[in-house]
């Protein structure tokens, strides 16, 4: 008698779980069909072609006369480093590390493209002040960040994400949550750049 009632309880439990699972699936499908906000794109994975883009960029001397396009850099190793905002503590730590250890992290013939939503005017001022040896890319509408999965929905800034793009235009390494205060993050980045060269 006891074994029979336990079997019924287990059967009832399994049936209830199946109904809950079906109900949740139906709700998710209905929400998607109703135009609910989709999750942010994951961005290109290792081995995939990095999305091309065209954007204004600037260094300490001013806005570059020609916008940067990723396609024009084919044949070079490119580091695309999305960061939230000029002059903030984490971003300053990251970009000054890129500046101070440029030879160790990147070496020659590697193009470093830090990208944020800040204006070119902000980039010119900050790059001049910090003496960065690279130009900063302006992505005010976060279109580039969106194409790389580096923009959390509802936030007006890019997420801290770093990609290494090989000479053939394919992603060879990415870190979707780059830790600007962790030495191991920079060591991993340097190793990825070295292998791509």
Secondary structure, DSSP 4 states (H G I P E B T S, - for coil): -HHHHHHHHHHHHHHHHHHHHHHHHHHHHHHHHTTPPPPPP--PPTTSBPPP-EEEEEETTEE-SS-EESGGGTTSEEEEEE-S-TT-HHHHHHHHHHHHTHHHHT-TTEEEEEEESS-HHHHHHHHHHHT-SS-EEE-TT-HHHHHTT---TT-SS---EEEEE-TTSBEEEEETT--TT-HHHHHHHHHHHHHH-
